[in-house]
Amino acid sequence: PQGRMLRASDVRVIDGDTVDISGQAANVRLVGFNTPETWRPSCSKELEVGRRATARLTDLVRKAQSIEFRHVACSCRKGTEGTDQCNFGRQCGSLIVNGIDVGRTLIQESLAVPYRCSATSCPRRPQVWCQ
């Protein structure tokens, strides 16, 4: 399904897998991948790779010829989406830049790992950055 077409100025990158999109009620957690934490990282390598992922996502958005946002349901217990009990109150979605999901690009560049959730929950976040 097609989503909402955006301009680069509609997207503010928060970190490698979270964005603020103009007109959305809450920040958006991008789904299908996970990037290292930049807030409270477990080690210095995680922080460094997390900063690189954030910079790369910013670069992808800034240089995009086309940006599409697709809202998806968050993987949370029924009735909790949009609350702190679900994804820290964030919405969920995909960001497609020049026809390619940004998660795919970040995974290919070793700045993210695949991260798949079920309909109602997500696994523990992978801790691959500090090994």
All heavy atoms as an XYZ file, in Angstrom:
1006
protein
N       0.827     -1.202      0.000
C       0.000      0.000      0.000
C       0.861      1.250      0.000
O       1.897      1.289      0.655
C      -0.803     -0.115      1.287
C       0.003     -1.008      2.160
C       0.746     -1.927      1.242
N       0.433      2.225     -0.749
C       1.182      3.467     -0.777
C       0.930      4.264      0.490
O      -0.128      4.169      1.105
C       0.791      4.305     -1.978
C       1.545      3.934     -3.234
C       1.452      5.058     -4.233
O       0.391      5.574     -4.493
N       2.588      5.431     -4.771
N       1.918      5.045      0.856
C       1.822      5.864      2.042
C       1.786      7.335      1.689
O       1.450      7.717      0.573
N       2.184      8.117      2.640
C       2.190      9.568      2.502
C       3.536     10.023      1.939
O       4.580      9.655      2.464
C       1.954     10.145      3.894
C       2.016     11.624      3.989
C       1.707     12.062      5.414
N       2.279     13.368      5.634
C       2.638     13.842      6.798
N       2.497     13.106      7.873
N       3.150     15.039      6.913
N       3.511     10.801      0.885
C       4.736     11.330      0.303
C       5.180     12.551      1.123
O       4.359     13.379      1.518
C       4.530     11.709     -1.161
C       4.149     10.511     -2.038
S       5.271      9.085     -1.919
C       6.753      9.746     -2.650
N       6.487     12.617      1.376
C       7.047     13.673      2.222
C       8.152     14.430      1.500
O       8.723     13.940      0.525
C       7.650     13.062      3.489
C       6.762     12.185      4.363
C       7.587     11.527      5.443
C       5.637     13.006      4.967
N       8.477     15.587      2.041
C       9.677     16.329      1.646
C      10.706     16.099      2.751
O      10.348     15.775      3.890
C       9.376     17.824      1.543
C       8.372     18.186      0.465
C       8.126     19.701      0.422
N       7.841     20.236      1.742
C       6.636     20.549      2.206
N       5.582     20.363      1.451
N       6.465     21.042      3.408
N      11.970     16.295      2.439
C      13.019     16.130      3.448
C      12.753     17.022      4.653
O      13.008     16.627      5.793
C      14.390     16.427      2.840
N      12.203     18.192      4.434
C      11.925     19.117      5.540
C      10.802     18.622      6.453
O      10.632     19.150      7.554
C      11.590     20.510      5.001
O      10.436     20.455      4.178
N      10.049     17.597      6.024
C       8.983     17.014      6.849
C       9.527     15.995      7.851
O       8.785     15.529      8.713
C       7.951     16.286      5.983
C       7.157     17.223      5.100
O       6.924     18.380      5.497
O       6.771     16.789      3.989
N      10.795     15.600      7.707
C      11.370     14.521      8.504
C      12.522     15.058      9.347
O      13.463     15.657      8.828
C      11.900     13.386      7.600
C      12.470     12.252      8.439
C      10.812     12.881      6.667
N      12.435     14.828     10.661
C      13.550     15.144     11.565
C      14.035     13.823     12.145
O      13.274     13.100     12.788
C      13.108     16.088     12.685
C      14.256     16.470     13.625
C      13.808     17.466     14.680
N      12.792     16.936     15.582
C      13.049     16.281     16.711
N      14.300     16.053     17.086
N      12.057     15.845     17.477
N      15.299     13.517     11.898
C      15.878     12.268     12.377
C      16.245     12.425     13.848
O      16.956     13.364     14.224
C      17.109     11.874     11.536
C      17.801     10.659     12.122
C      16.689     11.624     10.089
N      15.778     11.505     14.679
C      16.091     11.511     16.105
C      17.260     10.580     16.377
O      18.204     10.932     17.076
C      14.855     11.120     16.929
C      13.784     12.200     16.721
C      15.206     10.940     18.404
C      12.438     11.862     17.283
N      17.184      9.383     15.828
C      18.320      8.449     15.856
C      18.174      7.539     14.645
O      17.340      7.801     13.772
C      18.439      7.707     17.193
C      17.273      6.785     17.501
O      16.561      6.344     16.567
O      17.063      6.477     18.678
N      18.938      6.474     14.576
C      18.960      5.639     13.384
C      17.672      4.919     13.069
O      17.468      4.487     11.937
N      16.780      4.780     14.051
C      15.515      4.095     13.790
C      14.300      4.837     14.351
O      13.227      4.265     14.487
C      15.546      2.646     14.281
C      15.920      2.501     15.746
O      15.693      3.453     16.531
O      16.446      1.447     16.120
N      14.447      6.110     14.635
C      13.332      6.923     15.129
C      13.347      8.283     14.442
O      14.398      8.915     14.346
C      13.416      7.128     16.655
O      13.540      5.855     17.297
C      12.188      7.839     17.189
N      12.184      8.694     13.956
C      12.063      9.986     13.282
C      10.839     10.734     13.806
O       9.928     10.137     14.370
C      11.950      9.820     11.744
C      13.237      9.259     11.155
C      10.760      8.966     11.354
N      10.854     12.025     13.599
C       9.702     12.876     13.851
C       9.219     13.329     12.480
O      10.008     13.858     11.692
C      10.109     14.073     14.707
C       8.987     15.057     14.915
O       7.859     14.625     15.208
O       9.224     16.269     14.767
N       7.960     13.075     12.181
C       7.409     13.419     10.881
C       6.352     14.489     11.062
O       5.426     14.337     11.870
C       6.824     12.176     10.189
C       7.958     11.189      9.901
C       6.084     12.565      8.910
C       7.519      9.911      9.259
N       6.498     15.544     10.322
C       5.545     16.648     10.375
C       4.129     16.134     10.190
O       3.853     15.354      9.274
C       5.895     17.661      9.285
O       4.978     18.711      9.273
N       3.241     16.532     11.085
C       1.837     16.135     11.001
C       1.496     14.869     11.764
O       0.319     14.556     11.920
N       2.501     14.124     12.217
C       2.239     12.919     13.009
C       2.142     13.328     14.476
O       2.895     14.194     14.940
C       3.349     11.883     12.828
C       3.431     11.301     11.429
C       2.186     10.555     11.024
O       1.558     10.893     10.034
N       1.804      9.561     11.789
N       1.277     12.681     15.214
C       1.028     13.042     16.606
C       2.194     12.697     17.526
O       2.355     13.305     18.575
C      -0.242     12.355     17.104
N       2.999     11.706     17.138
C       4.106     11.263     17.992
C       5.293     10.884     17.113
O       5.156     10.752     15.895
C       3.673     10.057     18.832
N       6.453     10.712     17.745
C       7.607     10.223     17.013
C       7.289      8.851     16.427
O       6.403      8.152     16.912
C       8.822     10.114     17.930
C       9.330     11.475     18.351
O       9.055     12.485     17.710
N      10.072     11.510     19.432
N       8.036      8.459     15.411
C       7.793      7.200     14.711
C       8.997      6.287     14.865
O      10.127      6.663     14.536
C       7.524      7.452     13.210
C       7.385      6.136     12.456
C       6.285      8.322     13.023
N       8.745      5.083     15.373
C       9.773      4.027     15.435
C       9.711      3.304     14.113
O       8.670      2.759     13.734
C       9.478      3.072     16.600
C      10.309      1.791     16.613
C      11.799      2.108     16.768
N      12.576      0.992     17.218
C      13.182      0.100     16.432
N      13.064      0.180     15.118
N      13.904     -0.864     16.949
N      10.802      3.339     13.364
C      10.853      2.646     12.091
C      10.995      1.154     12.348
O      11.783      0.739     13.196
C      12.011      3.190     11.249
C      11.908      4.699     10.956
C      13.152      5.184     10.232
C      10.653      5.019     10.162
N      10.233      0.344     11.634
C      10.133     -1.082     11.922
C      10.973     -1.925     10.967
O      11.325     -1.497      9.876
C       8.661     -1.551     11.893
C       7.836     -0.801     12.928
C       8.054     -1.390     10.515
N      11.270     -3.148     11.435
C      11.984     -4.123     10.616
C      13.484     -4.151     10.830
O      14.165     -5.024     10.303
N      13.979     -3.212     11.613
C      15.410     -3.154     11.884
C      15.660     -2.438     13.202
O      14.784     -1.768     13.730
C      16.165     -2.453     10.744
C      15.847     -0.974     10.601
C      16.722     -0.020     11.091
C      14.691     -0.540      9.974
C      16.444      1.338     10.956
C      14.402      0.804      9.828
C      15.284      1.753     10.321
N      16.859     -2.616     13.720
C      17.245     -1.953     14.958
C      18.639     -1.377     14.783
O      19.527     -2.038     14.243
C      17.229     -2.952     16.122
C      17.388     -2.266     17.448
O      16.669     -1.336     17.776
N      18.352     -2.713     18.231
N      18.820     -0.156     15.223
C      20.143      0.471     15.199
C      20.655      0.605     16.628
O      19.882      0.551     17.582
C      20.099      1.867     14.535
O      19.203      2.709     15.257
C      19.667      1.773     13.075
N      21.958      0.793     16.796
C      22.519      0.947     18.143
C      21.961      2.186     18.841
O      21.594      3.167     18.195
C      24.013      1.112     17.888
C      24.251      0.699     16.494
C      22.969      0.867     15.756
N      21.927      2.105     20.154
C      21.423      3.217     20.959
C      22.435      4.365     21.005
O      23.634      4.145     21.097
C      21.126      2.750     22.384
C      20.028      1.710     22.477
C      18.705      2.196     21.926
O      18.333      3.356     22.154
O      18.030      1.386     21.267
N      21.913      5.581     20.930
C      22.746      6.760     21.150
C      22.428      7.383     22.503
O      23.195      8.172     23.018
C      22.539      7.809     20.036
O      21.151      8.131     19.951
C      23.025      7.268     18.697
N      21.276      7.012     23.065
C      20.904      7.461     24.406
C      21.084      6.272     25.330
O      20.451      5.232     25.141
C      19.446      7.932     24.406
C      19.021      8.531     25.698
C      19.367      9.756     26.179
C      18.176      7.931     26.681
N      18.784      9.953     27.408
C      18.048      8.844     27.748
C      17.521      6.716     26.779
C      17.304      8.583     28.872
C      16.777      6.463     27.908
C      16.665      7.391     28.934
N      21.959      6.407     26.274
C      22.289      5.346     27.228
C      22.801      4.073     26.540
O      22.270      2.983     26.757
C      21.096      5.042     28.123
C      20.682      6.261     28.942
C      19.438      6.039     29.716
N      19.738      5.273     30.923
C      18.851      4.925     31.821
N      17.594      5.267     31.654
N      19.194      4.241     32.866
N      23.827      4.203     25.691
C      24.395      3.018     25.041
C      25.098      2.133     26.061
O      25.516      2.590     27.124
C      25.390      3.606     24.039
C      25.799      4.903     24.661
C      24.562      5.421     25.359
N      25.251      0.851     25.709
C      25.899     -0.112     26.603
C      27.418     -0.045     26.557
O      28.081     -0.534     27.467
C      25.453     -1.534     26.250
O      24.070     -1.659     26.436
N      27.963      0.521     25.484
C      29.422      0.629     25.362
C      29.758      1.739     24.372
O      28.887      2.238     23.661
C      30.031     -0.704     24.898
S      29.522     -1.202     23.238
N      31.006      2.110     24.311
C      31.420      3.198     23.425
C      31.256      2.830     21.945
O      30.936      3.690     21.124
C      32.861      3.620     23.719
O      33.741      2.537     23.524
N      31.438      1.553     21.596
C      31.251      1.144     20.201
C      29.792      1.306     19.783
O      29.496      1.731     18.672
C      31.707     -0.292     19.973
C      31.571     -0.706     18.521
C      32.063     -2.097     18.271
C      31.881     -2.438     16.795
N      32.083     -3.835     16.516
N      28.875      0.958     20.685
C      27.457      1.132     20.375
C      27.146      2.601     20.109
O      26.452      2.934     19.148
C      26.575      0.606     21.507
C      25.093      0.742     21.191
C      24.187      0.147     22.252
O      24.587      0.043     23.423
O      23.059     -0.215     21.871
N      27.667      3.484     20.932
C      27.456      4.916     20.740
C      28.020      5.372     19.400
O      27.350      6.083     18.645
C      28.088      5.710     21.881
C      27.993      7.235     21.754
C      26.544      7.693     21.692
C      28.738      7.900     22.907
N      29.207      4.920     19.072
C      29.863      5.340     17.831
C      29.076      4.859     16.609
O      28.792      5.637     15.693
C      31.299      4.802     17.804
C      32.142      5.300     16.639
C      32.170      4.308     15.486
O      32.213      3.096     15.731
O      32.127      4.765     14.333
N      28.669      3.590     16.590
C      27.909      3.064     15.453
C      26.512      3.695     15.427
O      25.977      3.989     14.351
C      27.842      1.516     15.476
C      27.011      1.000     14.313
C      29.237      0.914     15.415
N      25.934      3.934     16.590
C      24.636      4.598     16.652
C      24.680      5.997     16.064
O      23.764      6.406     15.340
N      25.738      6.717     16.340
C      25.903      8.056     15.755
C      26.069      7.974     14.244
O      25.534      8.799     13.502
C      27.092      8.767     16.389
C      26.817      9.251     17.797
C      28.025      9.907     18.405
N      27.713     10.471     19.712
C      28.623     10.825     20.596
N      29.918     10.673     20.339
N      28.250     11.322     21.755
N      26.795      6.968     13.774
C      26.966      6.783     12.328
C      25.636      6.431     11.663
O      25.326      6.918     10.572
C      28.012      5.712     12.040
C      29.420      6.207     12.307
C      30.545      5.222     12.001
N      30.256      4.213     11.028
C      30.589      2.919     11.157
N      31.221      2.488     12.232
N      30.299      2.059     10.208
N      24.833      5.579     12.307
C      23.518      5.223     11.762
C      22.612      6.447     11.693
O      21.905      6.655     10.695
C      22.875      4.127     12.608
N      22.650      7.265     12.728
C      21.846      8.486     12.756
C      22.274      9.430     11.635
O      21.435      9.975     10.913
C      21.980      9.182     14.122
O      21.553      8.273     15.143
C      21.160     10.456     14.187
N      23.578      9.591     11.473
C      24.103     10.467     10.418
C      23.737      9.934      9.034
O      23.377     10.703      8.130
C      25.612     10.613     10.558
N      23.802      8.619      8.863
C      23.493      8.036      7.557
C      22.014      8.195      7.232
O      21.654      8.526      6.098
C      23.881      6.554      7.543
C      23.594      5.865      6.232
C      24.414      6.447      5.079
N      24.225      5.658      3.885
C      23.879      6.147      2.701
N      23.720      7.464      2.545
N      23.722      5.351      1.666
N      21.136      7.978      8.208
C      19.710      8.174      7.969
C      19.429      9.639      7.627
O      18.672      9.935      6.700
C      18.886      7.728      9.174
C      17.370      7.875      9.042
C      16.834      7.146      7.813
C      16.683      7.387     10.307
N      20.064     10.546      8.337
C      19.915     11.976      8.043
C      20.342     12.274      6.612
O      19.665     13.001      5.883
C      20.743     12.811      9.043
O      20.281     12.536     10.367
C      20.633     14.295      8.755
N      21.462     11.695      6.187
C      21.979     11.895      4.842
C      21.017     11.323      3.792
O      20.756     11.965      2.764
C      23.358     11.234      4.728
C      24.061     11.564      3.433
O      24.235     12.769      3.129
O      24.458     10.617      2.712
N      20.488     10.125      4.045
C      19.527      9.525      3.120
C      18.316     10.429      2.931
O      17.859     10.650      1.800
C      19.078      8.154      3.624
C      20.079      7.015      3.537
C      19.578      5.805      4.325
C      20.359      6.634      2.096
N      17.796     10.950      4.025
C      16.616     11.823      3.962
C      16.960     13.125      3.249
O      16.226     13.577      2.361
C      16.054     12.086      5.376
C      15.024     13.208      5.373
C      15.463     10.808      5.956
N      18.070     13.719      3.613
C      18.452     15.019      3.062
C      18.658     14.957      1.540
O      18.302     15.889      0.826
C      19.729     15.512      3.742
C      20.088     16.946      3.365
C      21.331     17.459      4.067
N      21.347     17.126      5.467
C      22.414     16.633      6.111
N      23.536     16.412      5.483
N      22.348     16.361      7.390
N      19.215     13.854      1.049
C      19.535     13.735     -0.378
C      18.456     13.017     -1.189
O      18.627     12.789     -2.383
C      20.869     13.007     -0.539
C      22.044     13.801      0.003
C      23.332     13.044     -0.156
C      24.511     13.870      0.365
N      25.751     13.108      0.316
N      17.349     12.677     -0.562
C      16.299     11.888     -1.213
C      15.628     12.646     -2.349
O      15.352     13.839     -2.238
C      15.255     11.481     -0.186
N      15.343     11.910     -3.405
C      14.506     12.444     -4.480
C      13.039     12.177     -4.175
O      12.167     12.926     -4.590
C      14.914     11.833     -5.812
C      16.289     12.267     -6.249
C      16.679     11.661     -7.588
O      15.886     11.017     -8.253
N      17.922     11.869     -7.970
N      12.772     11.072     -3.451
C      11.404     10.786     -3.015
C      11.458     10.142     -1.630
O      12.364      9.361     -1.335
C      10.684      9.859     -3.998
O      11.234      8.564     -3.968
N      10.491     10.506     -0.789
C      10.368      9.953      0.562
C       8.902      9.589      0.765
O       8.014     10.413      0.564
C      10.785     10.961      1.643
C      12.216     11.458      1.423
C      10.623     10.353      3.036
C      12.604     12.618      2.324
N       8.691      8.355      1.177
C       7.343      7.892      1.462
C       7.298      7.349      2.889
O       8.185      6.604      3.294
C       6.956      6.781      0.477
C       5.576      6.215      0.699
C       5.273      5.064     -0.242
O       6.069      4.772     -1.159
O       4.225      4.435     -0.041
N       6.273      7.732      3.631
C       6.048      7.214      4.975
C       4.844      6.297      4.945
O       3.777      6.667      4.449
C       5.817      8.345      5.976
C       5.327      7.856      7.304
C       6.147      7.096      8.120
C       4.041      8.127      7.730
C       5.694      6.614      9.343
C       3.574      7.669      8.954
C       4.411      6.907      9.751
N       5.015      5.082      5.476
C       3.918      4.128      5.586
C       3.695      3.823      7.066
O       4.575      3.276      7.724
C       4.240      2.835      4.838
C       4.399      3.015      3.354
C       4.758      1.717      2.687
N       5.046      1.933      1.279
C       5.681      1.066      0.521
N       6.088     -0.093      1.020
N       5.909      1.338     -0.745
N       2.543      4.187      7.573
C       2.194      3.879      8.962
C       1.887      2.393      9.060
O       1.220      1.826      8.188
C       0.973      4.696      9.393
C       0.570      4.441     10.799
N      -0.360      3.495     11.137
C       0.985      4.992     11.964
C      -0.507      3.471     12.440
N       0.295      4.373     12.972
N       2.387      1.739     10.108
C       2.042      0.343     10.390
C       1.640      0.239     11.854
O       2.062      1.055     12.684
C       3.200     -0.641     10.081
C       3.580     -0.606      8.619
C       4.411     -0.352     10.939
N       0.839     -0.753     12.158
C       0.439     -0.973     13.547
C       1.656     -1.409     14.357
O       2.456     -2.222     13.890
C      -0.646     -2.033     13.623
N       1.800     -0.881     15.545
C       2.887     -1.292     16.435
C       2.595     -2.692     16.986
O       1.438     -3.097     17.090
C       3.035     -0.301     17.592
S       3.624      1.322     17.092
N       3.631     -3.391     17.343
C       3.516     -4.749     17.895
C       3.313     -4.678     19.399
O       4.248     -4.867     20.174
C       4.775     -5.542     17.567
O       4.924     -5.641     16.181
N       2.093     -4.385     19.803
C       1.788     -4.192     21.221
C       0.478     -4.883     21.580
O      -0.323     -5.203     20.710
C       1.653     -2.705     21.524
S       3.132     -1.753     21.148
N       0.274     -5.066     22.879
C      -0.986     -5.627     23.338
C      -2.152     -4.745     22.882
O      -2.033     -3.520     22.824
C      -1.000     -5.728     24.865
C      -0.067     -6.783     25.422
C      -0.191     -6.948     26.931
N      -0.556     -5.747     27.673
C       0.319     -4.832     28.116
N       1.608     -4.986     27.908
N      -0.102     -3.782     28.793
N      -3.239     -5.385     22.571
C      -4.433     -4.677     22.113
C      -4.810     -3.567     23.096
O      -4.799     -3.759     24.304
C      -5.586     -5.666     21.967
C      -6.827     -5.068     21.342
C      -7.871     -6.138     21.115
C      -9.133     -5.513     20.596
N      -9.364     -5.746     19.208
N      -5.098     -2.397     22.558
C      -5.528     -1.273     23.368
C      -4.409     -0.425     23.947
O      -4.675      0.567     24.619
N      -3.137     -0.781     23.695
C      -2.040     -0.005     24.277
C      -1.318      0.884     23.269
O      -0.499      1.707     23.670
C      -0.994     -0.927     24.945
O      -0.388     -1.763     23.946
C      -1.618     -1.765     26.046
N      -1.600      0.729     21.958
C      -0.897      1.545     20.966
C      -1.137      3.023     21.238
O      -2.242      3.442     21.553
C      -1.324      1.194     19.542
C      -0.452      1.889     18.519
C      -0.507      1.278     17.136
O      -1.143      0.229     16.942
O       0.117      1.859     16.247
N      -0.071      3.807     21.158
C      -0.148      5.235     21.425
C       0.064      5.589     22.882
O       0.030      6.757     23.252
N       0.295      4.577     23.729
C       0.534      4.825     25.152
C       1.981      4.480     25.504
O       2.693      3.845     24.721
C      -0.395      3.967     26.035
O       0.015      2.593     25.951
C      -1.850      4.104     25.613
N       2.393      4.860     26.691
C       3.746      4.530     27.151
C       3.958      3.026     27.282
O       5.082      2.552     27.223
C       4.047      5.214     28.490
C       4.338      6.695     28.317
O       4.681      7.109     27.192
O       4.222      7.433     29.306
N       2.889      2.250     27.438
C       3.011      0.798     27.535
C       3.304      0.165     26.175
O       3.640     -1.003     26.094
C       1.741      0.163     28.117
C       1.522      0.468     29.582
C       0.940      1.856     29.795
O       0.089      2.307     29.031
N       1.402      2.550     30.820
N       3.194      0.927     25.134
C       3.455      0.445     23.769
C       4.489      1.340     23.110
O       4.192      2.484     22.751
C       2.166      0.443     22.957
S       2.401      0.025     21.216
N       5.691      0.829     23.014
C       6.701      1.517     22.216
C       6.991      2.939     22.699
O       7.249      3.829     21.899
C       6.248      1.518     20.750
C       7.386      1.516     19.788
O       8.504      1.170     20.135
N       7.113      1.904     18.566
N       6.896      3.149     24.011
C       7.185      4.453     24.618
C       6.316      5.566     24.026
O       6.726      6.716     23.941
C       8.666      4.815     24.481
C       9.570      3.767     25.056
C      10.265      2.897     24.215
C       9.725      3.617     26.417
C      11.100      1.917     24.731
C      10.555      2.640     26.947
C      11.239      1.790     26.107
N       5.107      5.229     23.595
C       4.186      6.215     23.054
C       4.426      6.574     21.597
O       3.702      7.400     21.044
N       5.424      5.957     20.987
C       5.715      6.270     19.587
C       4.755      5.541     18.653
O       4.199      4.507     19.000
C       7.150      5.857     19.220
C       8.205      6.614     19.984
C       9.591      6.119     19.636
N       9.775      4.760     20.159
C      10.910      4.071     20.070
N      11.961      4.597     19.449
N      11.002      2.859     20.563
N       4.587      6.072     17.468
C       3.893      5.384     16.399
C       4.906      4.474     15.710
O       6.099      4.520     16.010
C       3.335      6.395     15.400
C       2.290      7.296     16.008
C       1.764      8.295     14.998
O       2.123      8.308     13.834
N       0.885      9.164     15.472
N       4.464      3.656     14.783
C       5.358      2.774     14.036
C       5.146      2.976     12.546
O       4.046      3.320     12.113
C       5.092      1.319     14.402
S       5.462      0.941     16.129
N       6.206      2.755     11.788
C       6.072      2.896     10.350
C       7.348      2.568      9.614
O       8.359      2.183     10.211
N       7.272      2.724      8.314
C       8.409      2.511      7.429
C       8.681      3.793      6.671
O       7.749      4.521      6.312
C       8.117      1.401      6.416
O       7.919      0.181      7.063
N       9.953      4.038      6.403
C      10.362      5.194      5.623
C      11.046      4.668      4.366
O      12.041      3.936      4.453
C      11.321      6.062      6.444
C      11.485      7.510      6.020
C      10.162      8.261      6.089
C      12.510      8.198      6.904
N      10.477      5.005      3.221
C      10.960      4.524      1.934
C      11.608      5.711      1.219
O      10.935      6.698      0.918
C       9.807      3.964      1.067
C       8.896      3.039      1.870
C      10.348      3.322     -0.196
C       9.552      1.832      2.468
N      12.910      5.615      0.976
C      13.640      6.689      0.318
C      14.080      6.190     -1.055
O      14.747      5.158     -1.161
C      14.851      7.135      1.160
C      15.747      8.083      0.388
C      14.374      7.800      2.447
N      13.689      6.918     -2.082
C      14.016      6.556     -3.465
C      13.637      5.109     -3.770
O      14.360      4.384     -4.439
C      15.496      6.804     -3.771
C      15.892      8.249     -3.556
O      15.064      9.147     -3.673
N      17.143      8.484     -3.218
N      12.498      4.675     -3.209
C      11.968      3.345     -3.482
C      12.540      2.219     -2.631
O      12.164      1.070     -2.803
N      13.426      2.531     -1.684
C      14.070      1.502     -0.855
C      13.842      1.824      0.617
O      14.068      2.952      1.059
C      15.592      1.431     -1.143
C      15.835      1.116     -2.622
C      16.272      0.398     -0.247
C      17.273      1.255     -3.053
N      13.414      0.804      1.377
C      13.230      0.984      2.820
C      14.576      1.353      3.443
O      15.589      0.688      3.187
C      12.695     -0.311      3.436
C      12.292     -0.130      4.881
O      13.188      0.115      5.724
O      11.100     -0.239      5.180
N      14.594      2.399      4.263
C      15.862      2.857      4.855
C      16.493      1.779      5.732
O      17.723      1.710      5.840
C      15.705      4.172      5.643
C      15.302      5.314      4.725
C      14.725      4.030      6.797
N      15.667      0.936      6.348
C      16.206     -0.154      7.163
C      17.059     -1.103      6.345
O      18.119     -1.537      6.789
N      16.611     -1.409      5.154
C      17.382     -2.284      4.261
C      18.751     -1.677      3.967
O      19.770     -2.374      4.002
C      16.586     -2.500      2.975
C      17.232     -3.426      2.004
C      16.271     -3.708      0.860
N      17.027     -4.029     -0.327
C      16.539     -4.033     -1.537
N      15.278     -3.733     -1.738
N      17.292     -4.334     -2.556
N      18.777     -0.393      3.694
C      20.043      0.291      3.415
C      20.960      0.242      4.631
O      22.148     -0.089      4.518
C      19.783      1.749      2.998
O      18.972      1.757      1.825
C      21.079      2.496      2.735
N      20.433      0.566      5.803
C      21.258      0.576      7.013
C      21.761     -0.824      7.361
O      22.898     -0.980      7.814
C      20.480      1.188      8.176
C      20.145      2.677      8.031
C      19.245      3.136      9.168
C      21.387      3.532      7.961
N      20.948     -1.850      7.139
C      21.381     -3.226      7.381
C      22.515     -3.582      6.422
O      23.543     -4.129      6.833
C      20.200     -4.211      7.246
C      19.227     -4.031      8.409
C      20.707     -5.659      7.185
C      17.891     -4.719      8.210
N      22.351     -3.258      5.142
C      23.387     -3.563      4.147
C      24.706     -2.873      4.466
O      25.769     -3.383      4.138
C      22.915     -3.171      2.745
C      21.847     -4.078      2.197
C      21.315     -3.618      0.850
O      21.444     -2.465      0.456
N      20.680     -4.535      0.143
N      24.634     -1.718      5.117
C      25.844     -0.955      5.453
C      26.348     -1.266      6.864
O      27.195     -0.549      7.390
C      25.559      0.536      5.284
C      25.262      0.893      3.834
C      24.911      2.348      3.615
O      24.985      3.164      4.568
O      24.559      2.691      2.468
N      25.827     -2.324      7.492
C      26.220     -2.769      8.839
C      25.997     -1.715      9.913
O      26.705     -1.678     10.923
C      27.681     -3.238      8.846
O      27.849     -4.317      7.955
N      24.994     -0.870      9.708
C      24.633      0.142     10.694
C      23.353     -0.231     11.436
O      22.895      0.512     12.304
C      24.472      1.506     10.014
C      25.731      2.057      9.357
C      25.412      3.306      8.547
C      26.804      2.339     10.403
N      22.779     -1.379     11.087
C      21.546     -1.872     11.707
C      21.517     -3.386     11.556
O      22.267     -3.954     10.767
C      20.323     -1.249     11.030
N      20.631     -4.003     12.340
C      20.388     -5.439     12.221
C      18.890     -5.645     12.026
O      18.082     -4.837     12.475
C      20.877     -6.216     13.468
C      22.401     -6.149     13.573
C      20.236     -5.701     14.742
N      18.498     -6.749     11.355
C      17.072     -7.040     11.225
C      16.439     -7.209     12.606
O      17.071     -7.712     13.533
C      17.055     -8.367     10.458
C      18.378     -8.452      9.778
C      19.346     -7.741     10.688
N      15.199     -6.768     12.726
C      14.489     -6.848     14.006
C      13.012     -7.034     13.704
O      12.330     -6.108     13.280
C      14.735     -5.560     14.800
C      14.192     -5.563     16.204
C      14.699     -6.419     17.169
C      13.187     -4.679     16.571
C      14.212     -6.399     18.474
C      12.695     -4.648     17.868
C      13.209     -5.516     18.805
O      12.734     -5.492     20.094
N      12.523     -8.238     13.897
C      11.150     -8.577     13.548
C      10.332     -8.850     14.809
O      10.748     -9.597     15.673
C      11.126     -9.816     12.654
C      11.930     -9.657     11.389
C      11.154     -8.901     10.345
N      11.945     -8.831      9.115
C      12.177     -7.718      8.458
N      11.682     -6.592      8.884
N      12.887     -7.720      7.359
N       9.176     -8.258     14.837
C       8.264     -8.420     15.971
C       7.060     -9.258     15.552
O       6.739     -9.357     14.366
C       7.775     -7.057     16.443
S       9.099     -5.966     17.011
N       6.371     -9.815     16.546
C       5.099    -10.494     16.281
C       4.006     -9.425     16.283
O       4.276     -8.237     16.418
C       4.831    -11.544     17.360
O       4.481    -10.910     18.580
N       2.775     -9.851     16.193
C       1.661     -8.901     16.173
C       1.506     -8.148     17.488
O       1.026     -7.014     17.503
C       0.363     -9.623     15.833
N       1.921     -8.779     18.606
C       1.667     -8.143     19.904
C       2.899     -7.914     20.761
O       2.780     -7.349     21.848
C       0.673     -8.997     20.719
O       1.227    -10.300     20.895
C      -0.676     -9.088     20.023
N       4.075     -8.341     20.322
C       5.276     -8.116     21.137
C       6.523     -8.215     20.277
O       6.491     -8.720     19.161
C       5.352     -9.137     22.273
O       5.541    -10.436     21.747
N       7.608     -7.722     20.850
C       8.905     -7.752     20.171
C       9.898     -8.524     21.037
O       9.786     -8.521     22.266
C       9.430     -6.343     19.958
S       8.444     -5.384     18.785
N      10.888     -9.155     20.396
C      11.910     -9.846     21.178
C      12.820     -8.839     21.869
O      12.765     -7.636     21.585
C      12.672    -10.658     20.121
C      12.495     -9.864     18.861
C      11.126     -9.233     18.965
N      13.664     -9.344     22.758
C      14.673     -8.455     23.352
C      15.493     -7.849     22.231
O      15.766     -8.506     21.219
C      15.599     -9.240     24.277
C      14.989     -9.573     25.612
C      16.016    -10.264     26.482
N      17.217     -9.451     26.593
C      17.709     -8.997     27.738
N      17.140     -9.316     28.852
N      18.792     -8.259     27.757
N      15.891     -6.620     22.423
C      16.718     -5.979     21.400
C      18.079     -6.658     21.345
O      18.677     -6.956     22.372
C      16.884     -4.497     21.730
C      15.551     -3.788     21.705
C      15.600     -2.579     20.821
N      14.249     -2.082     20.655
C      13.922     -0.826     20.859
N      14.817      0.034     21.213
N      12.689     -0.437     20.660
N      18.575     -6.895     20.141
C      19.887     -7.559     20.011
C      20.996     -6.683     20.573
O      20.990     -5.458     20.393
C      20.032     -7.745     18.496
C      19.043     -6.831     17.866
C      17.969     -6.561     18.859
N      21.912     -7.285     21.253
C      23.045     -6.569     21.861
C      24.340     -6.928     21.128
O      25.271     -7.437     21.710
C      23.140     -6.913     23.350
C      21.939     -6.509     24.166
C      21.762     -4.998     24.231
O      22.713     -4.250     24.380
N      20.535     -4.551     24.103
N      24.340     -6.719     19.831
C      25.471     -7.139     18.998
C      26.596     -6.111     18.940
O      27.693     -6.436     18.507
C      25.009     -7.463     17.560
C      24.002     -8.597     17.584
C      24.411     -6.241     16.887
N      26.344     -4.912     19.371
C      27.298     -3.820     19.146
C      28.467     -3.851     20.111
O      29.525     -3.313     19.817
C      26.569     -2.496     19.236
C      25.298     -2.521     18.439
C      24.022     -2.599     18.940
C      25.167     -2.562     17.019
N      23.126     -2.655     17.901
C      23.796     -2.638     16.722
C      26.095     -2.532     15.975
C      23.318     -2.681     15.426
C      25.606     -2.577     14.680
C      24.238     -2.653     14.419
N      28.326     -4.456     21.273
C      29.385     -4.432     22.283
C      30.150     -5.757     22.371
O      30.964     -5.930     23.286
C      28.779     -4.079     23.648
S      28.003     -2.453     23.661
N      29.899     -6.677     21.475
C      30.580     -7.975     21.529
C      31.907     -7.931     20.809
O      32.149     -7.186     19.943
C      29.699     -9.057     20.905
C      28.418     -9.195     21.669
C      27.439    -10.155     20.977
O      27.652    -10.595     19.884
N      26.358    -10.435     21.671
